[in-house]
Amino acid sequence: MHAFSMEIHWETILKTKFRLFFGSILASCAVQAFAAPSVVGNIDGYFMQGTQLTMSGWACTQTSPQPIDVHVYAGGPYGSGGTLVAYGTANFSSEPAVASSCQSYGTTYRFRIVLSPQVMQTWGSKPLYVHGINNLGGANSLLGGSGYFRVPHRVATLLGARGDGYTDDTNALQAAISQGGLTYIPNTGSAYMISGPLKLGSNTEVMLDGKLMLKPGLQTAYDGEWYNPITRRNEPRATQWGMLQVVNNASNVTISGRGVLDGNRAAYSRIANNGLGRGGNPNFREQTICCVGGVVTGGPHLGSYDANIKNVVIRDITIQNIPTWPIIDAAPF
């Protein structure tokens, strides 16, 4: 009987095709290469859990019904200068639309991650980047919205603002904003009532997720007189102000968020001509307060545009029902 010897050699052809040799070629087979499923997800924003600032969103590894971990970095993504500041697991209940994006039947893809006071103190104004950790061996991907949301320095409701629809929150909000940096005004389900301008100086950001509403019962403010060339007489000079007002000489001011500036127009309108209407139209209404805008840059008068204001950004907020103008711009954006 002859001794039998066999050599087995693997030869890689185009990285996916292999041939098995038993002295001579006996068979060949093609091996299909599959990419690992990707991580997908999105940062929805902030909300308050009692006194805790919480970031929410959803994340998953596509095709996997199992929850995945999420890591939060401040100042940059992982590997690009970012620092890990918080982490958690996307294991809260999620809706069918999220499962559809995950290409799976899972029901727990949402996350809620608390940002501690220490994180706010250390990383205020820094952008946040959230990585979903792939549980099927693929790459850990950044979630949508990474780099857009920044760490607040403070939360207005933790400094006395109520947002209950009737308390005058002007002073509490102004005290928070005047500290500079980024002030977060959360959604309370009601409104923060204000009776005067919230003034924004240099290097200030307001992230508004709640509703600011003009308190009813205010009167037009005047400061001196001006000569009206049309009527050819001196007339009271109305003060121009905004619910959010960028002060003269300010620079680097941002107003952002998913919130609303509501001028409460219904509280400041009446049927014209003492209830008789104008031009035979009893539905014609006139405003009972002058020169109040949504966002105003500069002032305090319509003619004082030498405001020296630079780099103002307004994004995403809704401005509605303003008695005068939604935005009064005394400076180039």
Backbone as numpy.savetxt, mean C-alpha at the origin, in Angstrom:
# Nx Ny Nz CAx CAy CAz Cx Cy Cz
32.57 -74.51 -18.26 31.71 -73.34 -18.26 32.61 -72.12 -18.26
32.25 -71.21 -19.14 33.04 -69.99 -19.25 32.54 -68.95 -18.23
33.49 -68.24 -17.66 33.10 -67.17 -16.75 32.43 -66.05 -17.55
31.38 -65.51 -16.99 30.62 -64.45 -17.66 30.92 -63.11 -16.98
31.32 -62.16 -17.76 31.58 -60.81 -17.23 30.74 -59.81 -18.01
30.32 -58.78 -17.32 29.46 -57.78 -17.95 29.87 -56.40 -17.45
30.01 -55.49 -18.35 30.27 -54.10 -18.00 29.03 -53.28 -18.32
28.66 -52.42 -17.40 27.51 -51.53 -17.62 28.05 -50.11 -17.72
27.77 -49.43 -18.81 28.20 -48.06 -19.04 26.98 -47.18 -19.29
26.97 -46.00 -18.70 25.91 -45.01 -19.00 26.52 -43.91 -19.85
25.88 -43.66 -20.96 26.32 -42.58 -21.84 25.18 -41.57 -21.93
25.45 -40.33 -21.57 24.42 -39.29 -21.61 24.39 -38.65 -22.98
23.23 -38.68 -23.57 23.04 -38.08 -24.88 22.01 -36.97 -24.75
22.40 -35.73 -25.03 21.53 -34.56 -24.92 20.93 -34.42 -23.54
21.64 -34.92 -22.54 21.30 -34.77 -21.13 20.04 -35.50 -20.71
19.23 -36.00 -21.63 17.98 -36.66 -21.24 17.83 -38.05 -21.83
18.77 -38.50 -22.65 18.65 -39.81 -23.28 19.84 -40.68 -22.89
19.55 -41.91 -22.46 20.61 -42.79 -21.98 20.57 -44.11 -22.74
21.75 -44.69 -22.93 21.86 -46.00 -23.56 22.58 -46.95 -22.63
22.06 -48.17 -22.51 22.63 -49.19 -21.65 23.38 -50.19 -22.51
24.64 -50.38 -22.20 25.49 -51.29 -22.98 25.73 -52.55 -22.17
25.53 -53.70 -22.76 25.97 -55.00 -22.23 26.95 -55.58 -23.25
28.15 -55.01 -23.30 29.10 -55.38 -24.33 28.71 -54.72 -25.63
27.50 -54.95 -26.10 26.96 -54.29 -27.28 25.63 -53.64 -26.88
25.13 -52.79 -27.71 23.88 -52.09 -27.41 22.73 -53.07 -27.42
22.01 -53.17 -26.34 20.84 -54.04 -26.25 19.54 -53.24 -26.22
19.59 -52.02 -25.62 18.36 -51.25 -25.52 18.68 -49.79 -25.33
17.77 -48.98 -25.62 17.89 -47.55 -25.32 16.56 -47.05 -24.80
16.64 -46.02 -23.97 15.41 -45.47 -23.42 15.56 -43.97 -23.26
14.50 -43.23 -23.40 14.48 -41.78 -23.21 13.91 -41.48 -21.83
14.59 -40.58 -21.11 14.15 -40.20 -19.78 13.61 -38.77 -19.85
12.35 -38.57 -19.43 11.73 -37.26 -19.46 12.20 -36.45 -18.25
12.66 -35.22 -18.49 13.10 -34.35 -17.39 12.00 -33.33 -17.09
11.58 -33.23 -15.83 10.53 -32.31 -15.42 11.12 -31.23 -14.50
10.69 -29.98 -14.72 11.08 -28.90 -13.82 10.25 -28.97 -12.55
10.86 -28.64 -11.43 10.13 -28.64 -10.16 9.05 -27.57 -10.21
7.89 -27.81 -9.61 6.83 -26.80 -9.60 7.31 -25.51 -8.95
6.73 -24.40 -9.39 7.15 -23.08 -8.93 6.34 -22.63 -7.72
6.95 -21.75 -6.94 6.24 -21.05 -5.88 5.55 -19.83 -6.46
4.29 -19.62 -6.10 3.55 -18.44 -6.51 2.89 -17.84 -5.26
2.50 -16.60 -5.35 1.83 -15.96 -4.22 1.87 -14.45 -4.34
1.27 -13.79 -3.36 1.18 -12.33 -3.40 1.06 -11.77 -1.98
1.66 -10.59 -1.79 1.48 -9.86 -0.54 0.25 -8.97 -0.70
-0.72 -9.11 0.18 -1.93 -8.29 0.10 -1.76 -6.95 0.80
-0.97 -6.90 1.86 -0.78 -5.66 2.59 -0.77 -5.88 4.08
-1.08 -4.80 4.82 -1.08 -4.83 6.28 -2.50 -4.81 6.82
-2.64 -5.32 8.03 -3.84 -5.09 8.83 -3.43 -5.22 10.29
-4.31 -4.81 11.18 -4.02 -4.85 12.60 -4.73 -6.03 13.26
-3.97 -6.84 14.01 -4.54 -7.85 14.89 -4.41 -7.31 16.31
-5.44 -6.62 16.77 -5.32 -5.94 18.05 -4.29 -4.84 17.94
-3.21 -4.97 18.68 -2.13 -3.98 18.63 -0.95 -4.44 17.78
-1.11 -5.52 17.04 0.00 -6.08 16.27 -0.15 -5.77 14.79
0.89 -5.15 14.22 0.92 -4.91 12.79 1.21 -6.23 12.08
0.34 -6.60 11.15 0.41 -7.92 10.53 0.41 -7.80 9.02
1.33 -8.51 8.38 1.37 -8.59 6.92 0.60 -9.83 6.48
-0.24 -9.69 5.47 -1.05 -10.81 5.00 -0.83 -11.04 3.51
-1.16 -12.23 3.08 -1.06 -12.60 1.68 -1.26 -14.10 1.52
-0.83 -14.63 0.39 -0.94 -16.07 0.18 0.29 -16.57 -0.58
0.58 -17.86 -0.42 1.74 -18.46 -1.08 1.56 -19.96 -1.13
2.11 -20.59 -2.17 2.04 -22.05 -2.32 3.08 -22.50 -3.33
3.37 -23.79 -3.30 4.09 -24.44 -4.39 3.04 -25.06 -5.30
3.04 -24.68 -6.54 2.01 -25.16 -7.45 1.96 -26.69 -7.49
0.77 -27.22 -7.50 0.40 -28.65 -7.50 0.45 -29.27 -6.11
0.97 -28.54 -5.12 1.08 -29.11 -3.78 -0.07 -28.63 -2.90
-0.76 -29.54 -2.24 -1.83 -29.13 -1.32 -1.31 -28.73 0.06
-0.02 -28.91 0.29 0.55 -28.68 1.60 0.97 -27.22 1.79
0.82 -26.65 2.99 1.29 -25.28 3.24 2.80 -25.18 3.09
3.27 -23.97 2.79 4.70 -23.72 2.70 5.08 -22.61 3.68
6.37 -22.54 4.00 6.88 -21.46 4.84 7.13 -20.22 4.00
7.05 -19.05 4.64 7.39 -17.79 3.98 8.37 -17.03 4.87
9.37 -16.43 4.24 10.40 -15.68 4.95 10.36 -14.23 4.50
10.41 -13.31 5.46 10.31 -11.88 5.19 11.68 -11.23 5.39
12.16 -10.54 4.35 13.45 -9.85 4.40 13.23 -8.35 4.26
14.00 -7.57 4.98 13.94 -6.11 4.91 15.19 -5.57 4.23
14.98 -4.55 3.39 16.11 -3.88 2.75 16.56 -4.49 1.45
16.10 -5.67 1.13 16.46 -6.36 -0.10 16.09 -7.82 -0.03
16.07 -8.52 -1.16 15.79 -9.95 -1.14 16.92 -10.74 -0.50
16.66 -12.01 -0.24 17.70 -12.92 0.24 18.84 -12.95 -0.79
20.06 -12.83 -0.31 21.23 -12.88 -1.19 21.57 -11.56 -1.85
20.75 -10.54 -1.64 21.01 -9.23 -2.25 20.97 -8.12 -1.21
21.49 -8.41 -0.03 21.57 -7.40 1.01 20.41 -7.39 1.99
19.44 -8.26 1.80 18.31 -8.30 2.71 18.62 -9.00 4.02
17.86 -8.66 5.04 18.00 -9.27 6.37 16.69 -9.93 6.76
16.75 -11.16 7.21 15.56 -11.87 7.65 15.02 -11.20 8.91
13.75 -10.76 8.84 13.17 -10.05 9.99 11.93 -10.75 10.54
11.35 -11.67 9.78 10.16 -12.38 10.25 9.94 -13.59 9.35
9.18 -14.55 9.85 8.85 -15.73 9.04 7.58 -16.36 9.60
6.99 -17.21 8.81 5.77 -17.89 9.22 5.40 -18.95 8.21
4.21 -19.48 8.32 3.73 -20.53 7.43 2.40 -20.10 6.82
2.27 -20.35 5.53 1.02 -20.05 4.83 0.03 -21.20 5.07
-0.58 -21.21 6.25 -1.46 -22.32 6.63 -2.82 -21.85 7.14
-3.22 -20.61 6.76 -4.55 -20.12 7.09 -5.50 -20.41 5.92
-6.76 -20.47 6.23 -7.77 -20.81 5.22 -7.68 -19.87 4.03
-7.85 -20.44 2.85 -7.80 -19.67 1.62 -9.01 -20.00 0.75
-9.30 -19.14 -0.19 -10.48 -19.27 -1.03 -10.19 -20.09 -2.29
-11.23 -20.55 -2.99 -11.03 -21.37 -4.20 -10.19 -20.69 -5.27
-10.28 -19.36 -5.39 -9.49 -18.67 -6.41 -7.99 -18.84 -6.16
-7.60 -18.87 -4.89 -6.18 -19.10 -4.57 -5.79 -20.52 -4.93
-6.64 -21.49 -4.60 -6.35 -22.89 -4.96 -6.19 -23.04 -6.47
-7.00 -22.30 -7.23 -6.87 -22.35 -8.69 -5.50 -21.85 -9.14
-5.03 -20.76 -8.54 -3.70 -20.24 -8.88 -2.61 -21.23 -8.47
-2.89 -22.00 -7.41 -1.94 -23.00 -6.93 -2.03 -24.32 -7.70
-2.99 -24.42 -8.61 -3.19 -25.63 -9.41 -3.32 -26.86 -8.51
-4.09 -26.69 -7.44 -4.22 -27.75 -6.47 -5.58 -27.65 -5.78
-5.83 -28.57 -4.86 -7.10 -28.61 -4.15 -6.93 -28.18 -2.69
-5.75 -27.65 -2.34 -5.51 -27.22 -0.97 -6.43 -26.09 -0.54
-6.62 -25.96 0.74 -7.51 -24.92 1.28 -6.84 -24.03 2.31
-5.54 -24.20 2.51 -4.82 -23.41 3.52 -3.54 -22.86 2.92
-3.66 -21.74 2.22 -2.52 -21.13 1.54 -2.26 -19.68 1.98
-3.02 -19.17 2.92 -2.84 -17.77 3.33 -1.90 -17.66 4.53
-1.22 -16.50 4.61 -0.31 -16.27 5.73 -0.63 -14.96 6.43
-0.28 -14.91 7.71 -0.37 -13.71 8.53 0.91 -13.65 9.36
1.71 -12.63 9.11 3.01 -12.54 9.77 3.10 -11.21 10.53
3.34 -11.29 11.81 3.42 -10.11 12.66 4.79 -9.44 12.50
4.77 -8.11 12.34 6.00 -7.33 12.35 6.11 -6.67 13.72
7.11 -7.03 14.45 7.24 -6.59 15.84 7.61 -5.11 15.93
7.40 -4.49 17.09 7.86 -3.11 17.28 9.35 -2.95 17.04
10.13 -3.98 17.35 11.57 -3.92 17.10 11.87 -3.84 15.60
11.10 -4.59 14.81 11.29 -4.52 13.35 10.96 -3.12 12.85
9.86 -2.53 13.34 9.50 -1.18 12.90 10.55 -0.17 13.31
11.07 -0.30 14.51 12.07 0.64 14.99 13.37 0.55 14.21
13.76 -0.68 13.87 15.05 -0.89 13.21 14.98 -0.70 11.71
13.87 -1.10 11.10 13.79 -1.18 9.65 12.75 -0.24 9.05
12.31 0.77 9.81 11.33 1.71 9.30 11.71 2.29 7.95
10.75 2.33 7.02 10.89 2.86 5.65 11.60 1.91 4.70
12.14 0.78 5.19 12.82 -0.16 4.30 11.79 -1.04 3.58
12.04 -1.36 2.31 11.11 -2.24 1.58 11.21 -3.67 2.08
10.10 -4.38 1.97 10.03 -5.78 2.40 9.95 -6.71 1.19
10.63 -7.84 1.32 10.64 -8.87 0.27 10.27 -10.20 0.92
9.29 -10.87 0.36 8.80 -12.12 0.94 9.10 -13.27 -0.01
9.81 -14.28 0.50 10.15 -15.47 -0.27 9.24 -16.63 0.15
8.68 -17.31 -0.82 7.99 -18.57 -0.55 8.99 -19.71 -0.63
8.99 -20.60 0.37 9.97 -21.69 0.44 9.38 -22.93 -0.22
9.97 -23.31 -1.33 9.45 -24.41 -2.14 9.56 -25.73 -1.36
8.45 -26.44 -1.21 8.45 -27.71 -0.48 8.58 -28.92 -1.40
8.84 -28.67 -2.70 9.03 -29.77 -3.64 10.40 -29.72 -4.30
11.33 -29.01 -3.67 12.72 -29.05 -4.13 13.09 -28.00 -5.15
12.15 -27.15 -5.55 12.46 -26.13 -6.54 12.98 -24.85 -5.90
13.04 -23.81 -6.69 13.58 -22.53 -6.22 12.60 -21.84 -5.27
13.16 -21.09 -4.33 12.36 -20.27 -3.43 12.13 -18.92 -4.10
10.89 -18.63 -4.43 10.59 -17.47 -5.26 10.07 -16.29 -4.44
10.32 -15.08 -4.95 9.74 -13.87 -4.37 8.26 -13.81 -4.70
7.47 -13.36 -3.73 6.04 -13.21 -3.95 5.74 -11.87 -4.59
4.62 -11.79 -5.29 4.18 -10.54 -5.87 4.00 -9.48 -4.80
4.36 -8.24 -5.13 4.29 -7.16 -4.16 5.56 -6.96 -3.37
6.52 -7.86 -3.52 7.80 -7.68 -2.82 8.48 -6.39 -3.32
8.98 -5.61 -2.39 9.62 -4.36 -2.73 8.68 -3.17 -2.75
7.36 -3.42 -2.80 6.39 -2.33 -2.82 6.05 -1.86 -1.41
5.78 -2.82 -0.53 5.42 -2.47 0.85 6.68 -2.19 1.66
6.59 -1.14 2.48 7.72 -0.77 3.32 7.32 -0.86 4.79
8.33 -0.97 5.63 8.09 -1.11 7.07 7.69 0.25 7.65
6.52 0.36 8.30 6.17 1.63 8.94 7.06 1.89 10.17
7.26 3.17 10.45 7.90 3.53 11.71 6.92 3.45 12.87
5.63 3.70 12.55 4.62 3.76 13.61 3.24 3.51 13.00
2.30 3.17 13.88 0.91 2.95 13.49 0.04 3.98 14.21
-0.77 4.70 13.45 -1.51 5.83 14.02 -2.46 5.41 15.13
-3.08 4.25 15.01 -4.03 3.82 16.04 -3.35 3.43 17.34
-2.05 3.20 17.30 -1.33 2.92 18.54 -0.87 4.20 19.22
-1.14 5.34 18.58 -0.74 6.64 19.13 -1.94 7.54 19.36
-3.11 6.95 19.52 -4.27 7.73 19.93 -5.34 7.97 18.89
-5.07 7.74 17.61 -6.10 7.92 16.59 -7.16 6.83 16.73
-8.43 7.20 16.58 -9.52 6.26 16.82 -10.10 5.68 15.53
-10.37 6.51 14.56 -10.99 6.01 13.33 -12.36 5.42 13.56
-13.16 6.05 14.44 -14.46 5.49 14.80 -15.63 6.20 14.14
-15.36 7.18 13.27 -16.43 7.85 12.53 -16.99 9.08 13.20
-16.57 9.39 14.43 -17.08 10.60 15.08 -16.02 11.35 15.90
-15.01 10.68 16.43 -13.96 11.37 17.16 -13.13 12.21 16.20
-12.80 13.43 16.61 -11.92 14.27 15.81 -10.48 13.78 16.01
-9.93 13.17 14.96 -8.60 12.56 15.03 -7.50 13.47 14.51
-7.81 14.73 14.23 -6.83 15.62 13.62 -5.54 15.69 14.43
-5.64 15.98 15.72 -4.44 16.16 16.53 -3.63 14.88 16.69
-4.32 13.75 16.89 -3.60 12.48 17.06 -2.87 12.10 15.78
-3.51 12.28 14.64 -2.86 11.95 13.37 -1.70 12.89 13.09
-1.90 14.18 13.36 -0.82 15.14 13.12 0.39 14.85 14.00
0.15 14.47 15.24 1.27 14.15 16.14 2.08 12.98 15.61
1.40 11.98 15.05 2.11 10.83 14.48 2.89 11.21 13.23
2.23 11.95 12.32 2.86 12.32 11.05 4.04 13.26 11.26
3.95 14.14 12.25 5.00 15.14 12.47 6.32 14.53 12.91
6.31 13.25 13.30 7.56 12.59 13.68 8.42 12.25 12.47
7.87 12.40 11.26 8.61 12.08 10.05 8.62 10.58 9.79
9.29 10.20 8.73 9.30 8.79 8.38 7.93 8.33 7.90
7.66 7.03 8.06 6.46 6.42 7.50 5.43 6.16 8.60
4.27 6.79 8.48 3.16 6.57 9.39 2.10 5.74 8.69
1.70 4.65 9.31 0.67 3.78 8.74 -0.67 4.09 9.39
-1.69 4.34 8.57 -3.04 4.62 9.05 -3.92 3.45 8.61
-4.21 2.51 9.52 -4.89 1.28 9.11 -6.38 1.47 8.89
-6.96 0.51 8.21 -8.41 0.46 7.99 -9.09 0.01 9.28
-10.02 0.83 9.77 -10.76 0.48 10.99 -12.19 0.04 10.69
-12.60 0.11 9.43 -13.98 -0.18 9.08 -14.87 1.04 9.19
-14.35 2.14 9.72 -15.09 3.39 9.81 -14.18 4.49 9.26
-14.26 5.71 9.80 -13.49 6.82 9.25 -12.77 7.57 10.36
-11.61 8.14 9.99 -10.90 9.08 10.84 -11.43 10.47 10.47
-12.12 11.13 11.38 -12.68 12.44 11.11 -11.62 13.51 11.38
-11.47 14.45 10.43 -10.49 15.52 10.62 -11.17 16.86 10.40
-10.68 17.87 11.10 -11.27 19.21 11.04 -10.29 20.25 10.54
-9.14 19.82 10.08 -8.14 20.72 9.55 -7.10 19.94 8.78
-6.13 20.64 8.19 -5.13 19.95 7.36 -4.19 19.09 8.19
-3.83 17.94 7.63 -2.73 17.14 8.17 -1.49 17.52 7.36
-0.54 18.15 8.02 0.60 18.74 7.31 1.77 17.78 7.24
2.33 17.68 6.03 3.43 16.75 5.76 4.67 17.55 5.41
5.74 17.35 6.21 7.01 17.99 5.93 7.94 17.08 5.15
9.20 17.45 5.10 10.19 16.69 4.33 10.40 15.29 4.89
10.72 14.36 3.97 11.05 12.99 4.32 9.92 12.33 5.13
8.71 12.51 4.64 7.53 12.01 5.32 6.70 11.16 4.37
6.18 10.06 4.87 5.27 9.23 4.08 4.06 8.87 4.93
2.90 8.96 4.30 1.66 8.48 4.90 1.19 7.29 4.07
1.09 6.13 4.72 0.51 4.95 4.07 -0.91 4.81 4.61
-1.87 5.16 3.77 -3.27 5.24 4.19 -4.04 4.03 3.68
-4.44 3.16 4.59 -5.33 2.06 4.25 -6.75 2.31 4.75
-6.90 3.27 5.64 -8.21 3.62 6.17 -8.85 4.75 5.38
-9.88 5.35 5.96 -10.58 6.47 5.33 -10.42 7.72 6.20
-9.93 8.80 5.57 -9.92 10.11 6.19 -11.14 10.87 5.68
-11.96 11.41 6.59 -13.17 12.12 6.17 -13.22 13.49 6.83
-13.63 14.48 6.04 -13.76 15.83 6.55 -14.96 15.90 7.50
-14.68 16.41 8.69 -15.71 16.53 9.72 -16.75 17.56 9.29
-18.04 17.30 9.46 -19.06 18.28 9.06 -19.05 19.50 9.97
-19.65 20.59 9.48 -19.81 21.79 10.30 -18.67 22.77 10.23
-17.68 22.57 9.34 -16.56 23.50 9.24 -16.94 24.71 8.41
-16.24 25.81 8.63 -16.48 27.06 7.91 -15.26 27.40 7.05
-15.51 28.19 6.01 -14.40 28.69 5.21 -13.47 29.52 6.08
-12.19 29.26 5.97 -11.19 30.01 6.74 -10.70 31.20 5.93
-10.54 32.34 6.59 -10.06 33.55 5.94 -8.87 34.09 6.72
-7.97 34.74 5.98 -6.86 35.41 6.65 -6.51 36.68 5.87
-7.23 37.72 6.15 -6.96 38.99 5.49 -7.85 39.22 4.27
-7.43 40.16 3.42 -8.20 40.53 2.25 -7.31 40.48 1.01
-7.98 40.48 -0.14 -7.28 40.61 -1.40 -8.12 41.46 -2.33
-7.44 42.10 -3.32 -8.15 42.95 -4.27 -8.60 42.11 -5.44
-9.91 42.08 -5.66 -10.50 41.33 -6.76 -10.62 42.25 -7.97
-9.84 42.02 -9.02 -9.88 42.93 -10.18 -11.20 42.88 -10.94
-11.98 41.82 -10.73 -13.26 41.72 -11.42 -14.30 42.61 -10.74
-14.40 42.48 -9.43 -15.37 43.31 -8.70 -14.81 44.68 -8.34
-13.47 44.82 -8.49 -12.78 46.08 -8.20 -12.98 46.51 -6.75
-12.81 45.55 -5.88 -12.93 45.88 -4.45 -12.16 44.84 -3.65
-11.84 45.19 -2.43 -11.19 44.26 -1.54 -12.21 43.24 -1.03
-11.78 41.98 -0.97 -12.66 40.90 -0.51 -11.91 40.02 0.46
-12.62 39.32 1.33 -11.94 38.39 2.23 -11.14 37.35 1.44
-9.97 37.03 1.94 -9.09 36.08 1.25 -9.20 34.72 1.94
-9.73 33.76 1.20 -9.91 32.42 1.75 -8.58 31.68 1.82
-8.41 30.92 2.88 -7.22 30.10 3.04 -7.40 28.79 2.30
-6.42 28.46 1.48 -6.43 27.19 0.75 -5.77 26.13 1.62
-6.47 25.02 1.86 -5.85 23.95 2.63 -6.34 22.60 2.13
-5.60 21.58 2.46 -5.94 20.24 2.01 -6.07 19.28 3.18
-6.84 18.23 2.98 -6.92 17.19 4.01 -5.53 16.66 4.29
-4.75 16.47 3.26 -3.31 16.21 3.39 -2.60 17.36 2.69
-1.78 18.09 3.41 -1.16 19.29 2.87 0.35 19.22 3.01
1.02 19.28 1.86 2.49 19.31 1.84 2.93 20.74 2.07
3.74 20.95 3.10 4.10 22.31 3.48 5.14 22.89 2.53
5.22 24.20 2.49 6.21 24.88 1.66 7.63 24.41 2.01
8.45 24.30 0.98 9.87 23.93 1.09 10.08 22.46 1.44
9.02 21.66 1.42 9.17 20.23 1.73 9.70 19.47 0.52
10.38 18.36 0.79 10.85 17.47 -0.28 10.75 16.03 0.18
10.66 15.14 -0.78 10.60 13.70 -0.51 9.38 13.33 0.35
8.21 13.56 -0.22 6.95 13.27 0.46 6.18 12.25 -0.37
5.69 11.20 0.30 4.92 10.15 -0.38 3.60 9.94 0.33
2.53 9.84 -0.47 1.20 9.50 0.02 0.77 8.26 -0.75
0.55 7.16 -0.04 0.27 5.90 -0.72 -0.75 5.09 0.07
-1.11 3.94 -0.46 -2.00 3.03 0.26 -3.28 2.75 -0.49
-4.11 1.92 0.12 -5.39 1.50 -0.48 -6.57 2.25 0.11
-6.27 3.36 0.81 -7.30 4.07 1.54 -7.98 5.16 0.74
-8.79 5.97 1.44 -9.67 6.95 0.81 -9.55 8.29 1.53
-9.45 9.36 0.73 -9.67 10.71 1.22 -11.08 11.11 0.82
-11.95 11.32 1.78 -13.35 11.63 1.50 -13.66 13.02 2.06
-13.99 13.95 1.16 -14.26 15.32 1.56 -15.64 15.57 2.10
-16.46 14.50 2.18 -17.79 14.63 2.79 -18.60 15.73 2.09
-18.60 15.73 0.79 -19.23 16.81 0.01 -20.70 17.01 0.38
-21.40 15.93 0.69 -22.83 16.06 1.00 -23.07 16.96 2.21
-22.11 17.00 3.13 -22.26 17.84 4.31 -21.97 19.31 4.01
-21.44 19.58 2.82 -21.06 20.95 2.48 -21.71 21.41 1.18
-22.91 20.97 0.91 -23.62 21.42 -0.28 -25.07 21.72 0.08
-25.67 22.63 -0.66 -27.06 23.01 -0.44 -27.66 23.41 -1.78
-28.97 23.47 -1.84 -29.62 23.94 -3.06 -29.33 25.43 -3.21
-28.89 25.82 -4.38 -28.47 27.20 -4.63 -29.64 28.18 -4.51
-29.26 29.45 -4.39 -30.23 30.54 -4.37 -31.25 30.37 -3.25
-30.72 30.08 -2.05 -31.57 29.94 -0.87 -32.70 28.92 -1.05
-32.38 27.82 -1.69 -33.34 26.75 -1.84 -34.18 26.83 -3.09
-34.03 27.90 -3.88 -34.83 28.05 -5.10 -34.15 27.50 -6.34
-32.87 27.14 -6.16 -32.14 26.65 -7.31 -31.52 27.77 -8.10
-30.82 27.43 -9.15 -30.18 28.43 -10.00 -30.60 28.19 -11.45
-30.98 29.25 -12.12 -31.39 29.12 -13.51 -32.62 28.25 -13.68
-33.47 28.24 -12.68 -34.69 27.43 -12.77 -34.48 25.96 -12.48
-33.28 25.61 -12.05 -32.99 24.20 -11.74 -32.91 24.03 -10.23
-33.96 23.47 -9.60 -33.94 23.32 -8.14 -32.96 22.27 -7.65
-32.40 21.49 -8.57 -31.43 20.46 -8.18 -30.00 20.96 -8.21
-29.81 22.20 -8.66 -28.46 22.75 -8.70 -28.00 23.05 -7.28
-26.84 22.51 -6.92 -26.35 22.66 -5.56 -25.05 23.46 -5.56
-24.81 24.16 -4.49 -23.58 24.92 -4.34 -22.88 24.51 -3.06
-21.55 24.72 -3.04 -20.76 24.35 -1.88 -20.82 25.44 -0.81
-20.82 25.03 0.44 -20.90 25.97 1.54 -19.54 26.24 2.18
-18.50 25.62 1.65 -17.15 25.85 2.15 -16.22 26.01 0.96
-15.24 26.88 1.10 -14.35 27.17 -0.03 -12.93 26.70 0.24
-12.30 26.32 -0.85 -10.84 26.17 -0.91 -10.30 25.04 -0.04
-11.07 23.96 0.06 -10.59 22.76 0.74 -10.37 21.68 -0.31
-9.14 21.18 -0.39 -8.80 20.15 -1.37 -8.51 18.82 -0.72
-8.29 17.81 -1.56 -7.90 16.50 -1.05 -6.44 16.50 -0.64
-5.56 16.63 -1.65 -4.13 16.79 -1.40 -3.73 18.15 -1.95
-3.12 18.98 -1.12 -2.68 20.32 -1.52 -1.17 20.39 -1.29
-0.47 20.88 -2.30 0.96 21.13 -2.14 1.17 22.63 -2.13
1.64 23.16 -1.02 1.88 24.58 -0.90 0.66 25.32 -0.39
0.74 26.60 -0.39 -0.32 27.46 0.12 0.31 28.57 0.95
-0.53 29.29 1.70 -1.93 28.99 2.01 -2.95 29.59 1.08
-2.50 30.19 -0.08 -3.46 30.83 -0.96 -3.26 30.32 -2.38
-4.32 30.44 -3.17 -4.26 29.93 -4.54 -3.17 30.61 -5.35
-2.83 31.83 -4.99 -1.82 32.55 -5.76 -0.40 32.38 -5.26
-0.21 31.75 -4.11 1.14 31.65 -3.53 1.78 30.33 -3.94
2.23 30.28 -5.19 2.76 29.05 -5.74 4.29 28.97 -5.67
4.91 29.92 -5.01 6.37 29.86 -4.85 6.66 28.97 -3.63
6.32 27.69 -3.76 6.33 26.80 -2.60 7.64 26.05 -2.42
8.46 25.96 -3.49 9.75 25.27 -3.42 9.58 23.85 -2.89
8.62 23.12 -3.44 8.34 21.73 -3.04 8.90 20.79 -4.09
9.56 19.73 -3.65 10.21 18.82 -4.58 9.90 17.37 -4.22
9.76 16.57 -5.26 9.66 15.11 -5.15 8.49 14.68 -4.27
7.28 14.93 -4.77 6.06 14.48 -4.10 5.46 13.34 -4.92
5.16 12.23 -4.26 4.58 11.05 -4.92 3.22 10.76 -4.31
2.20 10.63 -5.15 0.87 10.22 -4.72 0.50 8.99 -5.54
0.20 7.88 -4.86 -0.10 6.67 -5.62 -1.15 5.82 -4.91
-2.03 5.29 -5.69 -2.98 4.23 -5.30 -4.16 4.69 -4.45
-4.07 5.79 -3.74 -5.18 6.18 -2.88 -6.36 6.66 -3.72
-7.57 6.63 -3.14 -8.78 7.14 -3.77 -9.12 8.49 -3.15
-9.39 9.48 -4.00 -9.78 10.82 -3.54 -11.19 11.07 -4.06
-12.14 11.34 -3.16 -13.53 11.44 -3.58 -14.29 12.48 -2.73
-15.37 12.98 -3.33 -16.32 13.86 -2.63 -15.65 15.10 -2.02
-14.66 15.65 -2.71 -13.94 16.79 -2.18 -14.72 18.08 -2.47
-14.90 18.96 -1.47 -15.67 20.19 -1.71 -15.11 21.07 -2.82
-13.80 21.16 -2.95 -13.24 22.06 -3.96 -12.51 21.26 -5.04
-11.22 20.97 -4.87 -10.46 20.25 -5.88 -9.81 19.02 -5.25
-9.79 17.90 -5.97 -9.12 16.71 -5.43 -7.64 16.94 -5.13
-6.93 17.57 -6.08 -5.50 17.85 -5.90 -5.23 19.28 -6.33
-4.59 20.05 -5.48 -4.14 21.39 -5.82 -2.63 21.35 -5.81
-2.05 21.61 -6.98 -0.62 21.40 -7.15 0.09 22.74 -7.26
0.86 23.07 -6.27 1.67 24.28 -6.32 3.12 23.97 -6.62
3.42 22.72 -6.95 4.80 22.32 -7.20 4.81 21.19 -8.21
5.84 21.10 -9.05 5.92 19.99 -9.98 6.12 18.68 -9.28
5.41 17.62 -9.74 5.56 16.28 -9.13 6.74 15.59 -9.79
